[in-house]
Amino acid sequence: MLAVGVLFAIQNTVLVPLDLLFIVLPEKSLALWLILALSFGVIMGMLVSWGIILRLKKDVLLARSQSERYKKEMDNIRGITVKR
């Protein structure tokens, strides 16, 4: 994989500036800008996924807690004798 990255960097040596609407960053190799963009995207994707995973884990814990309450309630209901 490292060899592919090195070949990619060797093949993309064109210097290009990066224009970010309000800021123009200095000229760097195209390979560097692409690798930085890929890295930024991967990190942002991991952060978003992490937030979603934490929210889902919280939902699972709440559902388990609610399930335990319902089980206790059902056990109480089963234990009540019907008076005639």
N, C-alpha and C positions, 0 to 999 in steps of 0.2 A: 504494500500500500504506500509505503514511503517512496518507493521508486516511481510510482505513478504521480505522486505529488511533486517530486523533483522534476520529472519529465514535463509535467504541466507548467511548472515555474519556468523551465528553460524555454519552452515553446511560446510563452506569453510574456515577453520582456518589453512590450510596448509600454511607454510611459504615458499615463493618462491622469488628468486631474479629476477629482471627484467633486461634483457640484451638488451641494445639499441645500438647495433653495436659498438659504441665507449665508451659507459659508461655502467657500471654495477651498477644498483641501489641496495640498501640494501634489505635484505629479509623483506618482509611484507606479510600480509595475502593475499591469493588469492582473497578473496572477495574485499579487498581494491583496488588491482590492477585492477580488473574488473570494479569496480564502477568508478574509476578514468578514465579508458579507455572509458567507456560509457559516462561519463560527458564530456570528451574532444571531443568525436565524436559529441555529441549533440551541444556543443558550436561551433565547426567548421562548422557543418551543418547550424546552425543559421546565422553565419557570411557570409557563401557563399550565402545562401538564401537572406540575407539582401542586398548584393551586386547586385544580380540578380533583386530583387524587385526595388531597386533604379534605375537601368538601364532601366527597363521596364516603370517605372513612367516617366522617362525623355523622353522615346520614345513616350509615350501617350501625354505628353505635347507638344512635337514637332508636332505630328500628328494633335492635336487640333488646334495649331497655323496655320499649313498649310491648314487645312480645312477652318478656318476662312478667310484666304487670298483667297482661291478658291471661297468661297461664295461671298466675296466682288467683285471679278473679274467677276463672273457670273452675279451679280446684275448690274455691270457696262455695261456688254455686252448686257443685256436685255434692258437697258435704252437707248442704242444707236439706233437711228432711221435709217432706211435704206433709202439712197437718190437714187432717180430714175432719 
